[in-house]
């Protein structure tokens, strides 16, 4: 089967993960796809330098979304993509991070397939992985965390989500889209038994100019977001691995580990 990146093949969709922001984190296949585009349908948080890889002649269409205010509902975005493909265009649907990690890529693939059109997905560096790497924050660690979970802080209503068991000793919880609900997230986790002094990191605008990595404790999460004026995009990481992201805190991590070993002896 020929690749959808074949320049002779027309009328197709390529879902492309643009990574967390820095154009240097694009994959080679992502760059090739952009260079083949007739139409680029992109999210609002895409760095303009990423769009520069598309030909000057390519039509660029922003379908930027903001919390509680969508320029286009998802059904309309699907219809827009399908219409351009039926007209014979190579449509690159460009998404921040990875299309299949809170990117609604699955919904768009379903819609394109239902229309009987060809589609390919090019994965990207997910926002959580890219932001954590920049902050030198390992999401898993042999001594500190053997499991990592990814959740959305606003997906289908925070109160409806069951996060019990996802955060705590030996586990890392990564929360997307949690800035506006940070206080409720902290209350929710503490109600589930997570210790108020569990380390937390807030990674704002990861890999982009002006990025910040802020560390605090779970009980202070909401206050930190407010007093620091944290803005989206931002990732919240809950877990003992947060201590490893800061050289000074590593000493505290080693002290905790020593105490744990003493208790187990």
N, C-alpha and C positions, 0 to 999 in steps of 0.2 A: 504493500500500500504506500503510495507516494506521500511524502510529508506535506502537511498543509502550508508549509513555508515555501513550497515550490512556486517560484515566481510566475510559472505558466498557469497555475491553478487560480481561478477567480471565484468570487462569491463565497467567502468563508469567514469564520470568526476565529480569532485567536485571543483567548483570555490570558493576560500576561500579569504576573506578579511583579510590581515595581520595587519591592523591598520597602524598608522603613523610611526611606527618604533620600539618602545619599546616592547619587547616580552611580558611584563606584561600586555599589552593591548589586547592580543589575547583572543578570546572567548574560552570557554571550548569545544564547538563544533569544532572550528578551530583546536585545539590541537588534538582532537580525529581523525579528518580527516587526519591530517599530519601523525599520528601514523599508519594509515591504508594504506599509500601511497606506491605504487610500483614505481611511477614516480612523481617527483615534477617539474613542469614547472613554473619557477619563474621570476619575474621582477628583474631588476638590483639593485634596492634600498632596497631590502629585507635584514634585519639585519641577519647576519650569525647565530645568536643565535636562530632565528625562524626556520631556516632550521634544526637545531639540533633536533627538535621534530620528524622529519621523521626518519624511521629506517635506520641504517647504510647501509643496502642493497638497499635502494631506490636510483634510478637514479635521479640525480639532473641536470636539464637542464636550463641554464640561457638564457633568451631571452631579455636581457637588451637592452633598447632603450636609445638613446641620441638624443637631438634635432638635426634634419636634418641628423641623421645617425642611421639607424635601422639595428641591426644585422640580424633580420628576419622581412620581411613585415608581416602584420597581416594575410594575407591569408596563409602564410607559417606556422605561429604559429597555426592557426586553423587546418591545415593539419597534423602538428606534433602531436597535441593532439589527433585527430581522429585516426591516425595510431596506437598510443599506446593503445588506448581504444579497437580498433578492434583486437589487439593482446591479449586482455584479462586483461590489466593492470588497476589498480586503479590509475587514474591520478588526482593529486591535482594541479589545476592551481592557483598558489599563487600570489596574487596581493596586492600592497601597498594600505593602506586605505580601501575603500569599493569597491568591483568590479563594482558596478553600479554608481559610482560617478567619472566620467572622467577616468574610468579604462578599457573601451572597453569590459566590461563584457557582455553587451547586444549583441555585435557582436559575441562573442564567444559562447554564449548560442544559438543564431540563427544557427550558423554553426554546432554545435553538434546536435541540434534537426533536422536540415535538413539531417544529416547523419543517422537519426533514432536511435541515441544513448541516453542513460539516462544521465541526468545532474541534479545537485543540486547546489544551491548557498547558501553559508554561509556568511552573512554580516559581515563587520568589522567596527571598529571605523574609520570614515572618517578622512583624514588628517586635514581638516579644524577644525573639532570638537576637535581632539586630541591636535593639536598645540595651539588652542585658550584656551583650558582648562589649559594647562601647563603655558600659559602666564597670567592666571587669567583674560582673556578677554571674557566677555559674548557677544555672537553674537546678542542676543536679550535682552532687558531690558524694564520693564514696563514704565520707565521714558524716555528712550532714543531711543529705536528701536523696532518697532512692526513688522518688516519685514526683512528677510535676503535672499539674492540671491547669487547663486554660478555660476561663469562663468570661462571660460578658456581663458588665456591671449594669446594663440597661436592657438586656435581651428579654422581651416578653414580660417585663415587670420583675423587679428585683425580688419582691416578696414571694413570687411563684417558684423561684429557683431553690433547689436543695443542694447546698454546698457542704453538708455535714460530712466530716471525715476528709475533706480536701486540703485543709490547712492544719498545721500543728507540727509537733516534733517529727523530724524525718521526712517532711513533705513540703513542697513548694506550691503555692497558688499564685497564678498570674491572672490579673484581671484587666481585661480590655474595657475601654469606654466607661471607666468608673469615676471620673473626676467629679461629675455633678452629684454622684450618690456616695461619695467617700465616707461621710459620717454614717450613713445607713449601712454601708458595707462593714465598717468597723463594728457597729452594734450587732449586726447579723452574725459575724464571725465569733465575737465574744459570747453571744448568746448560745452559740453552738459549742462553746467550751474552749475556744482558742484563747491562750493567755493574753491579757492586756499588754504585757511587755514583749510580745512576739515582735521581732524586728520586721520593719516594712520599708520598702524603697518605692519612691515615686520617680519614674523616669519620663521626663517631659521632653518632647521634640527630639527624641533619640536620633542620632546620626546627622541631625540638621544643625545649622548655625543657631546658637542660642540654647542648645540642649542643656538640661540640668538633671543631675541625679541627686535626689534628696532622700535622706534616711531618717527614720523616726521609729516610734513604737506604735503598735496597733491602736492603743487607746488614744493616741494623738493624731491619727491619720486625718480625720476631718479638719481639725484645727490647722494642721500643716498645710493642707490644700488651700484653705482660706487665707491664712496669713502670708503665704508665699505667692498667692495669686496664680496658682497652677492652671494652665490652659491645655486644652486638647490640641494635638494628640498626646496622650500620656498613658503609660503602663504602670500598674501597681503590682508590686511583687511582695508577697507575704511569706516569710519563712526564715529559718536560721541562716540560710545561705547569704542573706543580705549582709551579714557581718563580714563575709569574705570579700565584699566589694570595696572595702576601705582598709587601708594598711593599718590605721590605728585600731579599728574595730577587730582586726584579726587577733590582736592580743586578747580581747574579750572572748573571742570565739575559742581560742585555745584554752582559756581559763574554764569556760563552760564545759569543754570536752574533758579536761582533767577532772573536774568535779564529777562528771558523768561516769568516767572510768573508775573513780574512787567508789562511787555508789554501787557499781556493778561488781567490784572486787569482793 
